[in-house]
Amino acid sequence: MIQPHPAVSRPPLAAAAIVDKLCRLVALWHEVPPAHDEQGLLARVCDVHRFNFLLWHEEDIARSPEVTDARIAAVKRNIDRYNQARNDGIEQVDDWLIAELAARGIQAPAGTPAATETPGSAIDRLSILELRRYHMREQIERADASPEHRAKAAARLELLDRQRDHLVEALDRVLAEIFAGQRPLRVFRQMKMYNDPTMNPYLYGGGKPAAA
């Protein structure tokens, strides 16, 4: 059985506090441009959330049959840019946590297995869940929708609520294990290639794919 690390301490944020912030920001950002003034770990969490918010609405535009091809091209570039920033933000959440562990002198014993998902990735999923919950509630409240449509949306919101509760519980557990020195935290590097001019053959090859 893995013993707690002697330097065990509380995680810097509880999952409930994270999800509360994400929920409030989704509602706020539908009224004002998405921005925040947080510091530390919460700032990095809000950065991921902001890029998910921007991505969500660009994806909506991309699926409209009324937008022009030129607008679709611009949207696609925005999606690529926001998605790269979102992935960078996930890594920055985990980098912050690794630095905090080092500052507290917490290190899991050699050979201790890591979780399959990092806290940054779990927070990213919570962010997307909050966006889904907000927009699912919009469907429930649509005056022009049929009762059947609203009932279907309500059933889906119940499922999203359960998924959020499960993810909050899992995130709290993995953070507690990491800060108890029971699990290591390793950043999962995305290494996206399509935005890198030195890696994407259509960028470094002048618009031509690499030879087979």
N, C-alpha and C positions, 0 to 999 in steps of 0.2 A: 504493500500500500504506500502511495506517495505521501510523504510527510510535508506539512506546510513549511514554507521558507521562514526562517527566523525573522526576516524583515517584512513579513506579511503586513499589508496595509490595505485600506479601502481603495477601490478603484476611483479614479478622479471624477467619474460621472456615473450616475445610475441610469439604466436604460429608460426608466419612466420619465426622468427629466429630459432625456434626449428626445423621446417621442412627443412629449408635451411641447417642446420647442418646435419640432418639425410641424406638428399640427397647427400651431398658431401662425407659423410663418407661411404655410400654404394659404391660409385664409387672408392674411395681411397682403401677400404678394399678388393676390387677385384684385387688390384695390390700389396698390402702389407698386412702382418698379422694384423688382427683387434686389434687396441689399440687406446688409446687417452690420452691426458694430460690435460683434462679440470678439473675445480674445481667447487665446490658448486653444485647448482642445475643442471647445464649443465653436470657435471660429472655423476650424477645419471641418467640423460636422456641417455647419451652415453653408460652407462653400460647396460641399458635395450636394447638399439639398438645393442650392440655387441652380447648379448646373442641371440637376434632374428636372427642376421646374422649367427651365428654359428649353430643355430637350423635349419635355412632354408637349409643350405648345407648338414647337416647331414640327413635331411629328403629326400633330393635328392638322396643321397647315398643309403638310406634304400630301395628305390624303383627301384634300378637298378637290372635287372635280372642276372647280371654277378657277383655280389658280393657273397662271400661264407657265409655259415651260421654263421661261427665264426665272420666274419666281421659284419654281421647284428646284432649279439648279442652285439658287442662292440658299434655299432652305437646306438642301443636302450639304452644302459647305458649312452652314451653321451647325447642323447636326454633328458632322465630323468634328468640328472645333469644340463644341460643348461636350461631346462624348470623350474626347481626349482629355479635356480639363476635368471632367468628372472622374475618370480613371486615375489621373494624377492626384486628385483630391482624396480618393480612397487610400492611396498609398501614403499621402501626407498625414491622414488620421493615424495610420499604423506607425509611421515614423515617429509621430509625436508620442505615442504610447511607449514605443521602444526606448526613446530618450528618457521618458519619465521613469520607466523601470530601471534604467541604468542609474539615474539620479538617486533613486531610492535603494539601490544595491540589491535589487530583486533579480534572481536568475534561477530558472528551473534546472534541476539536476540533468547532467548529460544523459542523453538517450530518452528523455521524457518525450512522449509523442505530442505533437502540436495538434490543434483542432484543424478540421478540414476547411474552415472558413475563418478569416481574420475578423476582428471587431470592425475594421473599416468596411469590409464587404457586407457584414450584417447591418451596419448603419446605413449603407447605401440601399439595401433592400427595405429597411424601415422607411427611408425617405420616399421610395417609390410607392410603398404601401400607403403612406399618408396622401400622396397625390391621387392614388386610386380611390381611396375612401372619400376624399373631398369631391371628386368628380362623380362618384357613384351616388353620393347624397344629392348632387345636382339632378341626376336622373330621377331620383325618388320624388323630387320637388317640382318636376316639370309639369306645368299646367297644361301643356299641349300633348302630353303623353297619355297613352291609354292606361286604364287601371292594371292591365296585365303587365305592361312595360314597367310600371312603378313597382309592382309586386316582385317582378323578376329582379329589379335593381335592389330592392330591400333584402331579398334573400342573398344576393351576392354581397351586400354590405355586411350582413351577419357573418358570412364566411371570411371576409376580409378582416373583420374585427377579431375573429378567433385566430386567424393567422398572425395578426399583429401581436396578440397576447402571447402566443407561443414563441414568437421571435424575440419579444422583450424578455421573456423568461430565459431563453437560450443565451441571449447577449449578456444578461446579468450573470449567468452561470459561468460563461467563458471568461468574462472580465474578472470575476472573483477568483477563478482558478489561476489565471495569468498573474494577478497581483498577490496570490498566495504562493507563487513560485511553484505551482503544480503543473503548469503548462508553459512552454516557450511561446513567444510571439515572433513569427517570422513574416516579414512583408512579402506578399505575393506580387511580384513585379509583372505588370501586364505586357510590357514590351510591344505595344501596338506598332505595327509596321506601316500601315497605309498612309499615315500622316508624316512619315519620316522621309524627307527627300533623298536620303542615302539608302533607304531600304525598299521603297516602292518603285518597281521598274518603270512604271508609267510616269514617275517623276524624274528619276535620274536617267532614264532612257529616252527622254524626249518624246514621250507619248507612245512608246512602243514597249510591248512586254519583253521580258528577258528571254533570250534564246533558250530552247529546250536543251 
